[in-house]
Amino acid sequence: MLQKDLLEIVPPSIAAGSSAMIRILELPPGDPGIAPHRHSGPVFGYMLEGEMLFELEGEAPYPVKAGEAFWEPGGDVIHYTIANLLPDKTTRLVVVAMMTPGVPMLTMVSDEELAAKASERIPAPGR
């Protein structure tokens, strides 16, 4: 048996009655991904193949490559970017999302809020 630890974090508390959803996402070559959004609870992920740009509120964007794990706290934190960095290959990942009861798993962020927070975004290294 092979065992390899990928990620160890202390997530924020998970609301009583929450449920978990496991999903495979495929981003076509060069796909910019979904517009800025929030998740109702923590999200954990593992890159199966490819490479994506990952950007959360309060962090500089960074690449996540095949074999690496990532997470986000959900709640009020904006998930700005999940884009395929490869122009010629599909990127595939598995996500496990904890969903707060009565709250949609994914909520889009308004243009007004994005404009109000634009000065707070941290640019990617080298930008």
C-alpha positions in Angstrom: 0.0 0.0 0.0 1.3 3.4 -1.0 0.5 6.3 1.3 1.3 9.9 0.5 0.1 12.9 2.5 -1.0 15.7 0.1 -2.5 18.4 2.4 -3.0 18.9 6.1 -5.0 22.0 7.2 -7.2 23.0 10.0 -10.4 24.1 8.2 -12.9 26.6 9.5 -15.8 25.0 11.4 -18.3 23.1 9.4 -21.9 23.9 10.0 -24.0 21.2 11.6 -26.1 19.4 8.9 -23.6 20.2 6.1 -23.2 17.7 3.3 -20.3 16.9 1.1 -20.2 16.7 -2.7 -17.4 15.1 -4.7 -17.0 16.3 -8.3 -14.6 15.9 -11.2 -14.0 19.1 -13.1 -12.5 19.3 -16.6 -11.2 22.6 -17.9 -10.7 22.5 -21.7 -7.4 23.9 -23.1 -7.0 27.5 -22.2 -10.3 27.7 -20.4 -10.5 30.8 -18.2 -12.8 28.9 -15.8 -15.8 30.2 -13.9 -16.3 33.9 -13.0 -15.5 35.0 -9.4 -17.6 33.2 -6.9 -17.9 31.9 -3.3 -18.6 28.5 -1.9 -20.8 27.9 1.0 -18.3 25.9 2.9 -14.7 24.6 2.6 -13.5 23.1 -0.7 -10.6 20.6 -1.0 -9.1 19.6 -4.3 -6.6 17.4 -6.0 -5.2 17.9 -9.5 -5.4 14.8 -11.6 -3.7 16.2 -14.7 -2.8 19.5 -16.2 -2.1 22.8 -14.5 -4.5 25.6 -13.3 -4.1 29.1 -12.0 -5.8 29.4 -8.6 -6.6 32.7 -6.9 -8.4 33.3 -3.7 -9.2 36.6 -2.0 -6.2 37.7 0.1 -3.7 35.6 -1.8 -1.6 36.0 -4.9 -2.6 33.8 -7.8 -0.5 30.6 -8.1 -0.3 27.5 -10.3 -1.5 24.1 -9.1 -0.1 21.2 -11.0 -1.0 17.5 -11.4 -0.4 15.6 -8.2 -0.8 18.7 -6.0 -3.7 19.4 -3.5 -5.3 22.7 -2.7 -8.1 24.0 -0.5 -10.2 27.1 0.2 -12.1 28.1 3.3 -15.4 29.0 1.6 -17.8 31.3 3.3 -17.1 35.0 2.5 -13.8 34.4 0.7 -14.0 35.2 -3.0 -12.6 32.5 -5.4 -11.4 34.7 -8.2 -9.7 32.3 -10.6 -9.6 28.7 -11.6 -8.2 28.7 -15.1 -6.5 26.1 -17.2 -2.9 27.3 -17.8 -2.3 24.8 -20.7 -3.3 26.1 -24.2 -3.3 22.6 -25.7 -4.4 20.1 -22.9 -7.4 19.6 -20.7 -6.9 20.0 -17.0 -8.8 17.6 -14.7 -9.3 17.9 -10.9 -11.3 16.4 -8.1 -13.0 18.6 -5.6 -14.7 17.8 -2.3 -17.1 20.7 -1.3 -18.7 20.9 2.0 -22.1 22.5 1.5 -23.8 24.6 4.3 -27.5 23.7 4.7 -29.8 26.1 2.9 -27.0 27.9 1.1 -26.1 27.2 -2.6 -22.7 25.5 -3.1 -21.7 28.3 -5.5 -22.7 31.9 -5.5 -21.5 34.4 -8.1 -19.9 37.7 -6.9 -21.5 40.9 -8.2 -19.6 43.3 -10.5 -20.2 46.0 -7.9 -18.4 44.0 -5.2 -15.5 43.1 -7.6 -15.1 46.8 -8.4 -15.2 47.8 -4.7 -12.5 45.2 -3.9 -10.3 45.6 -7.0 -7.6 47.5 -5.2 -7.2 44.7 -2.6 -6.4 42.0 -5.1 -2.9 40.7 -4.9 -1.2 40.5 -8.3 0.5 37.3 -9.5 4.3 37.3 -9.1 5.9 38.8 -12.2 2.9 40.8 -13.2 
